[in-house]
Amino acid sequence: MSAASTANTASRDGVRTVAARVLATALEAKSPVGALLETARVGLSSRDQGLLHELVLGTLRWLRFVDFVLETAAARPLSKIDADLVPTLRVAVYQLLYLDRLPSHAVVHAAVEDIKRRSHRGAAGFANAILRKVAQRRDPTKRSIEWPIDTGDPIEDLATETSYPTFLVRRWVERFGKERAASALAAGNRRAGFQLTCLLDRDELAAELAIEGVETQPAEISARGLYVLAGDPRKTGAFRVGKFYIQDQASQAAALIPMPAAGDRILDVAAAPGGKSFSLLAAEPGVSLVAADVSLARVLRLRSNRERLRCGFGVVVSSGEQPGFGGGFDRVIVDLPCTGTGTFARHPELKWRISEGELSRLAGRSLEMLIPSADLVAVGGRLCAITCSLEREENEDVVAEFLDRRPDFELETLELTPEHASFVAGPGHWRVLPSAKHDGFTVHVVRRRR
Ligand SMILES: C[S@@+](CC[C@H](N)C(=O)[O-])C[C@H]1O[C@@H](n2cnc3c(N)ncnc32)[C@H](O)[C@@H]1O
């Protein structure tokens, strides 16, 4: 089903029906769920828009655990349940497990009525039986459900309980240890709120936003960052006149490894929709910046962001694999397309798209962008490879291969400001794991020697 058809019917159908449709599309299509939600929310009240976001993002976030509960209650694997019923059942189980606003009987009734409208009586009876089984396990005082998991394999149990693919949990536990892995897994399941890159003094902006009903606090790892505690910053005058850009604080910080200096000539090779460029300009307005991207649609979004933020820098459509301009930049940053394993909180659909095969495919593409980009760096200048992935194949392995092929570059010893210094993971290597306050990012900085 297309996003447009989702939008057309949004006002007619109940919000749960729309949520089930968006969920199904997000899992089938490769498009980001954010774009699907933007279309689907047209025609809904702002309260229903909030519920739609919660139902879709929450069900995607907890999909594996929701399916586990669904299969246990149905006493059969998902593949043996009519595929047309699955999205509605998933959304209803998510509601029963995680949302306490509606009483259980209302959740079950809404899902069963929806199925009755679209399917036969037998299907509605089947859905009713499953959902009532789940609802019976709800503790009426806390409206929460304890659902024991014991597959006999601790990794499998952890993956089900935290709702991630098993292979990812296994590799994070092996790589970061059980405790740090568990904390990164929990961070990927948080409801990520708004964070802002301030284009003016952050205390001044915080005071201005407070007057407009948006409560903020300073971000920890970005001196220009604000963390939104309450209110919608997109509905403010400060947003309209371009006083800030919405961006996770780890993404802001990643652009500043190391801090730029006034007069630096910077090329942002994969820039759209502009986050790293705006972060660089917010930190040092004296840089001279060119932002490029291969996607025309994304460049148009970058341009409209640049106009709203009233920033003056060049924007071009260009491929990092065959850049069409001359070199001599002090810094070339390449924010590589990646699996996004540091950003599950903002993009929970990515959990169900990632595979080990995808990791090696993206790693190959990264080198195809980095090698030509290296030619654009001045002698003594630096190339910064950024990803929002924590995976070795997309980061350490790519940089090792790059250095093999470009012996004129070496890893730079990073000299960073105190808020960034604690994330140095080795020579030229900076990594922040996802936490309750931000996404995860990896940066490698290599310097051109000759
Ligand atoms: C991680 S996103 C960039 C995010 C952006 N830097 C920001 O902070 O807002 C990766 C970008 O790489 C772009 N891209 C993919 N292949 C490319 C190529 N060969 N050359 C240039 N850009 C490319 C995509 O269009 C996408 O906009």
The ligand as an SDF file (V2000), in Angstrom:
LIG
                    3D

 27 29  0  0  0  0  0  0  0  0999 V2000
   23.9370    9.8000    6.7310 C   0  0  0  0  0  0  0  0  0  0  0  0
   23.1830   10.6510    5.4540 S   0  0  0  0  0  0  0  0  0  0  0  0
   23.8600   12.2510    5.6140 C   0  0  0  0  0  0  0  0  0  0  0  0
   23.3040   13.0310    6.7630 C   0  0  0  0  0  0  0  0  0  0  0  0
   23.7950   14.4740    6.7980 C   0  0  0  0  0  0  0  0  0  0  0  0
   25.2300   14.5700    6.7380 N   0  0  0  0  0  0  0  0  0  0  0  0
   23.3100   15.1900    8.0310 C   0  0  0  0  0  0  0  0  0  0  0  0
   24.0490   15.2670    9.0140 O   0  0  0  0  0  0  0  0  0  0  0  0
   22.1670   15.6730    7.9920 O   0  0  0  0  0  0  0  0  0  0  0  0
   24.0460   10.0590    4.0850 C   0  0  0  0  0  0  0  0  0  0  0  0
   23.8650   10.8520    2.8190 C   0  0  0  0  0  0  0  0  0  0  0  0
   24.7360   10.2920    1.8410 O   0  0  0  0  0  0  0  0  0  0  0  0
   24.1700   10.5970    0.5990 C   0  0  0  0  0  0  0  0  0  0  0  0
   24.8980    9.7890   -0.4030 N   0  0  0  0  0  0  0  0  0  0  0  0
   24.7610    8.4720   -0.6920 C   0  0  0  0  0  0  0  0  0  0  0  0
   25.6310    8.1260   -1.6630 N   0  0  0  0  0  0  0  0  0  0  0  0
   26.3320    9.2370   -1.9910 C   0  0  0  0  0  0  0  0  0  0  0  0
   27.3470    9.5310   -2.9130 C   0  0  0  0  0  0  0  0  0  0  0  0
   27.8410    8.5930   -3.7220 N   0  0  0  0  0  0  0  0  0  0  0  0
   27.8220   10.7980   -2.9630 N   0  0  0  0  0  0  0  0  0  0  0  0
   27.3210   11.7660   -2.1580 C   0  0  0  0  0  0  0  0  0  0  0  0
   26.3460   11.5570   -1.2710 N   0  0  0  0  0  0  0  0  0  0  0  0
   25.8500   10.3030   -1.1800 C   0  0  0  0  0  0  0  0  0  0  0  0
   22.7100   10.2730    0.7940 C   0  0  0  0  0  0  0  0  0  0  0  0
   21.9310   10.9210   -0.1950 O   0  0  0  0  0  0  0  0  0  0  0  0
   22.4880   10.8210    2.1990 C   0  0  0  0  0  0  0  0  0  0  0  0
   21.9900   12.1390    2.1370 O   0  0  0  0  0  0  0  0  0  0  0  0
  1  2  1  0
  2  3  1  0
  2 10  1  0
  3  4  1  0
  4  5  1  0
  5  6  1  0
  5  7  1  0
  7  8  2  0
  7  9  1  0
 10 11  1  0
 11 12  1  0
 11 26  1  0
 12 13  1  0
 13 14  1  0
 13 24  1  0
 14 15  1  0
 14 23  1  0
 15 16  2  0
 16 17  1  0
 17 18  1  0
 17 23  2  0
 18 19  1  0
 18 20  2  0
 20 21  1  0
 21 22  2  0
 22 23  1  0
 24 25  1  0
 24 26  1  0
 26 27  1  0
M  CHG  2   2   1   9  -1
M  END
$$$$
